[in-house]
């Protein structure tokens, strides 16, 4: 948490500029391409990484599908997770976030710039509506990142079991599923330390629709979870 406060304070003027710029673009979204809006978020991520002493090693970017929409499913560790994954992803991508955490200053602008989704974990009807909206947009070629564990709470490099419901987004869209394993991401903003820190993002081999066609979402969730657990265990010291 100390690093989080430090990064905001040292970049206070830039943060104010970003908020104003982001709000303007959000209100005039039709005048800006998806790439332009994503680029502003990427600029902020790079500033956060530089001033925060954060290094993110990216592996397996070649596994990302070159065309069409897909859904990335990642383990969840802390506040830096989405930033690290988007940094490694490079291409425009939307994020599904817990509704309760999505309205914080900077977070709200960051999410709205990339047309992110807010999911209320306590409202099953609303959550399923978001999942079906995702499926429709993925069919149209959009890319999404979602954390199927639904949250994090001092789990560090331990992978919390995945919820099967979130996988309906890819199943209904008949789209590729890309497992993403993050390692040591919790050390960035969820530890009261300042100093250089290194995280890892692993884009694993995607599951094509043909690979999981006919499987139940519970089975798909377990398959993806297992591949991520294996990767985290092989690449972490904790």
N, C-alpha and C positions, 0 to 999 in steps of 0.2 A: 504493500500500500504506500510505503514511503516513496518508492520510485514513481508511482502514479502521480502523487502530489508534486514531486520534484519536476517531472516532465511537464506538467501543466503550468507550474509557476515559471519555469525557465522559458517557456514558449507562450506566455500569457498574451502578448501582443499578437503573435501569430494565430493563437487560438481565437481571439476576438475577430481577427480578419477572416479566418476560416468560417466562423459561425455566420458572419454577415454575408460572405460570398456564397456559402452553402444555402442559406435561407433564400437568397435572391434566385439562385439556380433552381431550387425546389419549386418556387412560385412560378418560374418560367421554364419548367422542365421541357416543354415542347420545343424550346429554342436550342436545346442542347442534346447532343447524342449520348447514348449510353456510355460510349467510350470516354467522352469528355467528363461526364459526371463521376465515373469510376476513377478517372485520372486524378481528380481533386482528392478523393479519399486516399489514393495511393501516395500522393505527395505528403499527406499528413502522416501516413504510416512510416514513410521513410524518415521524416523529421523525428518522429517518436523513437524510432530505432536508433538514429544517430545520437540524439541528445540523451537517450536513456541507456546508452552503452549496451544495446541489445543486438546480438548476432543470431540470425536464423539460418540454419543450414537446410537446404531444400533437396530432397531426393525424389526421384521417380516422376519428374514433371513430364517425361516422355510418355507416361502412361495415360495422361489426360487425353480424352477423345478430341480429335482435331475439328470435328464438325458436329452440329446438332446440340440439343440440350441434354443435360445429365444432372444427377444429384450426387453431391459429395456428402458422405456420412462420416463424422469424426468423433473421436473421444473428446471429452470436455474436462478442462483442468482449471481454467481461470479467465480473467479479463483480457488476456492477450491472445487467446486462441484464434479468434476470427481474424485478427490483424496479421498474425503470422501466416495463416493459411492463404489469405488474400494476397499477401506479399509474394508468396511462392507461386500462386496461381497465375498472376499477371493479367489474365483476360477478365473482362467484365463479369461479375458474378454477384448474385443477391444472397443475403443471409437471412435465416429464420432465427428470431431472437425471442427470448422470454418477454412477454408484454410488460411485466412489472419492471424490468431492467432497461427497457428501451426508451424511456422518456428523460433520461438524464441528459444534462447539457453536454454537447459534443456527440454523445452516443445517438441522440435523436437525429441530428443532422447527418451523421455518418450513415445511419441506416436508411434514411429517406432519400439520400442521394442515389443509392443503388437499388431503390424500390424494394427494400427489404420487407419481410413479413413479420408481424407481431403475433405470437402465439400464446394464448392464455391457457396455461397448463391446468387450471382449475375449472375450465369450461370446455367440456368435451365437444359440444356442438360447435363452438367457435374454432376449436383446434382442428376438427375434421374439415371445416369449411376452408381453413388455411391450407390444409393438405391437398384438398381437391383443386384449389386455386393454383397451387404449385404445379400439380399435374398438368393442368391446362397450359400453363406458361412454359413448362418444360417441353411439352409437345410442340410448342411454337419456336423452340430453339433456345430457351433461356437456361442458364446454369444456376444452381442453388447450392448453398452450404447449410447443413442442418446438423445439430448435435442430438442424436437420438437417445442419449441418456437422460435428457430433459433438464440437466443442471449439474452443478458441481459443489462440493463441500469438503474442502481439505482432503480430497482423494489423491492429490499429487499424480504420480504415474500409474496409479491403480485405475483400471478401466471400469466404470460403473456400467452395469447391465443395460443393454439397449432396449428401448420400447419399440415394439413391432409396428405400432400404428403409423409412425413417421415414414415407414418404407412404402406405404401405399402411394405416396407421391410419385415414386419411380415406377412402381408396378402399374398404376393406372395410366401412366404416360408411356409405358413400354420402353423406358429409357435406360441407359447405362447407369449403374451404381458404382461410384468411385469411393472405395474405403480410404480414409485419411487417418494416419496415425501421427499424433503429436507427442513429443517427448520433452519434458522439462519446461513446458510452457508456463506452468504454475509459478516458476521461480521469478518471472518478470514482475508481475504486479501483486501477487498474492503472498509474497514474503517480505518482511520488513527489513530489507537489505538494499543497499545501493552499491553498485560495482558492476563490472562487465558480466554479462550472462549470455549463455548460448542455448538456444532451443533448436529443436528439429521438427521438420514437417516432412512426412513420407506419403507421397501419393502412390497408393498400391494399385496392383493390376485391377482394372475395372471388371465388373460383372455385366456382360451384355444381357439383353432381355432373354436371348436364347439360352443363356446359362442358368437363369433362375425361373424361367417360365414353368408354371405348374407347381412351384413351391409355395408354401404358406408363408405369410409375412413373418411369422415367428421363426420359421426355419431360415429365412433370408437374414433376419436380424442377427441370429446366432452365428451364421456363417461369416457375416461381415465383422461382427464383434470379435470372433475368434482370430480372424486374420489381423485385426488391429492389436489385439492382446499379444499375439506372437511377435509382432513388429516392435511394440513398446518394450516387451521383456528383453528382446534381443539387442535393443539399442539404449537401454537405460541402466543406470547404476543403482537406482532406488526401487 
